[in-house]
Amino acid sequence: MALKTYAIPFGKKVEQVDLPEEKVIYDIHGNAATTKEDLKAETLAALRHPLGTKPLVELVKPGDKVTITASDLTRPVRSKEFLPVILNELNGAGVPDSDIILVVATGTHRAHTHAEDMEVYGEEVVRRITIKQHDCRADDLVDMGVTSHGTPILIDSAVAHADVVIVTGGVSLHPFAGFGGGRKGIMPGVSGLATVNHNHLLALTDDVGGGCNKSTICSHLLGNRVSEDMTEVCAKVNPAFLLNVVFTPDGDLHEVVAGHWQQAFEKGCADLLKMAAVHIQEQGDVVIASAGGAPKDTNLYQGTKAHMNADFAVKEGGILITALDCPDIKEPPIFSNWVSMKGSLLEMEKAVRADFSIPAFVAFKTRCIVSKCSAAYLVTRPENFEFVRSTGQIPVGSVAEAWQLAQEKLAEQGKKDYKIIVMSHAAATFPVVETK
């Protein structure tokens, strides 16, 4: 067999593995996409030529109290570059900095430190306007009703009482909301804990034992009840304007979408999918996946985005090889505690339902993906091996070694006509199996 060398991103370096070229049916990368250099210029153009609504300066007037929701440090969307442009447009419309509040859309995450605000939003923004850390457990959350799914709508008071709400963030793939960005700047961004938990429970089936809801998956909005519920919450707030950035799978700026909070977001989703969705005719017996290297594989929690997308490429009972450096593999502890939980999947599912959190759900879904494979190898640092075993995966020191073990497994299974799929940027590429 003719061998070909494939480069697999791993932390700040690259792992190499020699694979039989005729067995590799897909080497998945993002689709070709245009990129933009000047985010500030793209932001200004989007603010002045929005989708589905008037330019931002025509939506505000002197005396308005304006609240901007902005992604926290877990969502690197280059806020420090586009926020000053928004502030300047508001100033030009007669709204001074003193009438503008930025709410850090932490969702259920912890608050930023001052240093983190400086890093994420920049010195200019921190100096010019008031920054409030959203607290999902605050006593002054505003009750704005209930969604059709029974989710209580509890919203940060600085958002609920604002004259004008502007949502910012970035469009991305999301394992159960379909896409990140858009309405997520409100729910979970600035929503109460009860709102977030009730919404995210919709990612599970109604019946215990059913596991993950098959309609609440990556890239799906229509029929995705998690996303539809988020949209209902956002509609109750009814933001006046939205601005989201869209990046290529390689992390370069593709576009800025702005305007009506739903129309602009949906355009961003469609455009992202054109870049990230890769159509395949069949799944692989072996899938070799990397999150894309650092910082996407800093810890297992972030790295599982590779598992989530690779799941669509690997056959039931197939072999999954995931390469994740994970220098901080156990961060955050809440996730590591869940993903290493002992017991059956049913026991884990019951525990997640009883004490739901996003890390708990991600841990459960990861365990479900691992359990459907005949073998799941995780290439990582030697010091991570013991912990990796507790997650149901087999720790390995290199992709080459993992491939050798996979070949032995294939031989045990009597598979000679196996097929391989390589996903070098699995966290940002989404395989779509075409139905015949």
N, C-alpha and C positions, 0 to 999 in steps of 0.2 A: 504494500500500500504506500502511496506517495504521502509523505508527511508535510504539513504546513505549520509554521509557527504562528501562534496567535498571542497577542499582547492583552493581558487582563489587568486593568487598573487595580492597585492594591495599596491603600494609604497614599503615601507620597512617592511610591515607586510603581513598577510594573512587573507583574508575574508573567512568565512565558511558558507556554505549553505546546507541545507538538502533537497535532491531531491528524488522523487520516482524512485528507482533504475530501475524498469522495463520500465520507460519512457526514460531513458538515452540510446540512441542508440550508441553514441560515446563519449568517453572521450579522446580527441585528445592530444597526446604528440608527440614529435619528435621520429623518429625511432632510434633504437639502432645504435650506431656509435663508432668507435675506436677513441681514443684521444691520443695526443702526449704531452709530458711534456716540451721538450726543443725546443723552437721556433728557437733559434740561430742555433742549430744543424740541424734542419729541413731545415732552410734557406740555410745553406751551402750546404747541400746535393742537394737541388733543383737547386741551381746556377750551380753546377758542373755536374748535370745529368738532363738537361732540356728536355722539350718536343718540338720537331719540329725545333730545332736549335742547334747550337754549345754552349758549356759552355760559360758563360759570359766572362771569361778571354780571350777567343779566338775571341771575337767580338770587342774588343777594342785594341788600340795600343798607345804607347807614343805619345803625341801631340794632341790626341783627346780631344775635349771639350765635356764633358758628362753632360747631364741634367737629373735629376731624378725628376719625379712627385710623390708627396706624399699626401695622404689624409689629410684633415684638421681636426680640433677638433670635427667636427660633425660625423666623421667616426672613432670610436676607434678601430683601427686594430693592435695595438701594434707596431707601426712604430719604436719606440725607441729601440726595441729589434732587429729587422731585418735590419734596415738601416746600423748600423756599420759593419755588416757582408758584405753587398754589397760594402761599402767603402773599406774595407780591401781587398776584391777580386780585385777591380779596382786598388788599390795601387800595388797589386802583379803583375798586368799586365802592370805596368809602367805608370799608370795614377795617378798623385799626387792629393791630396785634392784641391790644388789651381786650378785645371782644372775641378772641379766638382761643379755644381750648383744644389741646391734643389729648385724646384718651388712648393710652397704650392698650391695644386689643389683646390682652393676655389670655383671654378665655379662662381656663382653669390653671394656667401657668402662674409662677410666682411673679411678683413685681420686679421691675428693673431697679438697679441702683442708679445713682446719678451718673456714675461713670459709664454705665451701659446705655443710658439715654444719650449721652454725648457720643458714644460710639455708633449707635444705631441711627440717630436723627441729626447728629452734627451740632457743633457749637452754636451755629447761627440760630437754628430752630430752638434749642434749649434756652438761649438767651432771649429770644424774641417773644415766645408765648408760654402760657401756663401748660404744664404737662401733668396729667392725672394718670395714676396707675389704676387700671380697672381691678376691682376686687369682686370676684364672683360670689363671695360670701358676705358682702356689705349689707348693712341694715337699711340703707336708703335706696335699694333697687326699686325701680318703678314697675308695678304690676300693670301690664298692658293687655291682659286677657289670656286666652287659651287657643292653641291651634286646633285644627280639625283632628289631629292625632292625639289630642289631649295634653300637649306640651304647654306648661305654664310659661307665659312670656314675661320674664323678669329682665329688665334692661337697666344699665348704668344710668344714674340720674342725670349726668352731664350730657348724655345722648338723648334721653327721653325728653328733657326740658329744653333742648336747643331749638332755636328758630330754624336753623339750617344744619343738616348733617351731611358731611362729606366722607365717604368711605374710600380708603386707599388700601393697596395691597398688591398681591401678585397672583396670577392664574397659574395653577400647577395641577398635576395629576394627584388624585387623592384616593386611597384604598377603599373607602366606603361612602364618601360624599360625592364620588365621581370626579369632582374637581375642587381644588382649593381656590380661594379668592372669592371675589364677588360678595355674595350674601354672608360668607363666613366672617367678613369684617364686622358683622353684627352678631351672628350666631355661629360659633360660640364666642367670637371676639370680645363683645361687651355685654354678654348675657350672664344671668345668674347660674349657679351650680345646678339647681333643680332643672332649669331650662336645658342646659347642656347634657346632663345625664339622661333625661327623659328622651331627648332627641336621639342621642347616640345609641340608646337601647333599641331603637328601630333598626339598627344594623344587624340585630339578631332576629331569628324567626319568632313568631308569637308563641309557639309551643316549645317547651323545654325539651331539649334533645335534638332540636332541629338545627342547631348551630348557627352559622352565619347566613343571613338573608342573601339569596342568590341575585337579587336585583339591586342590592346596595354594593356596587362594585366600581372599580376604577373606570373612568370615562363615561359612565352612564348617568344621565340627568333625568331623562324621561322614565317615569315609573320607579325612580329611586326615592323611596319615601323619606330617607334621611335628608336628601337634598331638598325635596319638596317641602318638608317641614321647616328646614332652615329658611327657605324662600318665604314661607308664611310669616315667620318671625320678622324677617327683614321688611316684608311688605307692611307690617304693622308700624314699624318705625318710619318707613317710606323715606329713605335718604334722598336728598335733593340732587345728589351728584355722586358719581363713582369714578375713580381713577385706578386702573390696575396695569401693572407691567407684565409683559409676556416674554419669557426667555426661551432660547433654543435649548435642546437637550444638552448642549455643551456649555450652557450658562451665559451665552451672549444675549444682548438685548435684541429682541425681534421687533417689538412694537409696544406702544402705549395705547390702551383703549380707555375711553372716557365718555361719560354722558349718563344716560338713564341707567340706574343701578342694575337692572336685569339685562337690558339689551346690550350694553357695553360688555358685561361679563360673558354673556353667551357668545358674542363675537370672539372674545379672547379664548374661550374654550374651543370653539371651532378651529381657530387658527393654531392653537397649541396642538390639537389633535392631528392636524395636517402634518406637523413636524414630528410628533412623538409616536403616532400610531403606525406600526409597520405590519402590513398584511402578510399572513403566512397561510400556506395551504394545509399544513398539518403540524401537529405537535411533535416534540422530540422525545426519544427514549432517554437521552441525557441532555440536560441543560446546564451550561456553565455560565454563571452570572456574577457580575460585579456591580456594586452600587454606583461605581464611577470613580472610586478613589476618594482621597481626602478632599473636603471635610465630610463627604456623604457617608463614610464608614468610620466616623470617629467612635461611635458606640453602636451596639446591636440594635437599639431602639430605632435610630435613624437608618441603619443598614437594612432593616427588614423591608424597606421599600423595594429592595431588590427581590426579596422573596415574593412580595405581593404581585409584582409584574411578571416575574419568572413563572409564577404559578399558572399563568395563561399559556405558557409555552411547553410545559412539561406534561407528559402523559400521566394518567392515573397509574400508579405503580412504577413510575419512571425514577430516574436518578437525578438528584439536584446537587450541583456543586456551586456553593456560594463563596466568593472571595471577599472577606471583610477584615481589614486590619484591626480595627477596634482597640485603640490604645486606652479608651475609657469604656470598656465593654459593659460594665455594670451600671452605667449612667443612663437614665435616672434610676435610683434604687427601686422605685415603685414598679417600673417595668421589669427589671431584673428579678424581682421577687415573684412576679406573676409568671414570667416565661419559664422560670425554673421550678414552678410548682409541681409537686408530686401528685400522682393519682391519674385517673382516666380523663379523657377529654370531656366526658359527660359531667364528671365531678368539677372539672375546671369551668365548664360552661355554667353550671349552677352557681358556682362561686362568683363568676363575673356578673351574672344577673343580679345577685344579691348585693354586690358592692361595685357597681359599674363605674369605670373610669376609662378614658381613652387608652392609657397604657395597658390596662387590663384587657381591653378588647383586642388591641394590636398583638398582645402576647398570645391571646387565645387563637386569633386567626393565623398567626405564625405557626403555632403548634399544629393547627389543622392542616396547614400546607405541608409541614414536615411529615406528618403522620400519613399523608396520602402517597408519599414516596416510598419505594422499596429501600432506598438509602438516601440520606441527606448529609452531605459532607460540607463542613464549614472550614475554609482555609483561613487561618488566623494566627496570631502570635502564640507561642508555646505556653506563656503564662495564662492564657485564656482557656486552655484545654479542659480543665476540670469543670469550669462553669458551662462551657459549651455542651459537655456531656449531659448536664442537668436539664438542657433544653430539648433533648431528644435528638440532637445532631451529633455527627461524628467529627471530632476535631482533627485537622490535618495541617501540616506545616507548609505545604506548597500546592499550587494548582497541579503541577506535574504529578505529585504523589497522589493527590485526589483522583486524577485521571487514571492512574495505575490501579487504584482500588476499585474504581468504577468498572474498568475492564474486567477485573476479576469477578465482580458482581454480575456483569453481563454474561460471562462465561458460565457462572453458576446457574443463571437463568436460561442458558442455552440460546441466547440471542446473538446471532451472527449478522443479521441484517438491520442492526440498530442504526438510529439516526441521531445526530448531534445538532444542538442549537447553541450558539454562542451569543451572549448578551453582555457586551462590555460596559454599557451604561444602562443597566436594568432599572435603576431608580427613575430614569427620565425617558424611557422608551417603553412602549406598550404594544405587545403583540396581539394582533386581532386575527383569529382563525376564521378564514372565509368559509362559509357554508356552501355546499354544492347544491 
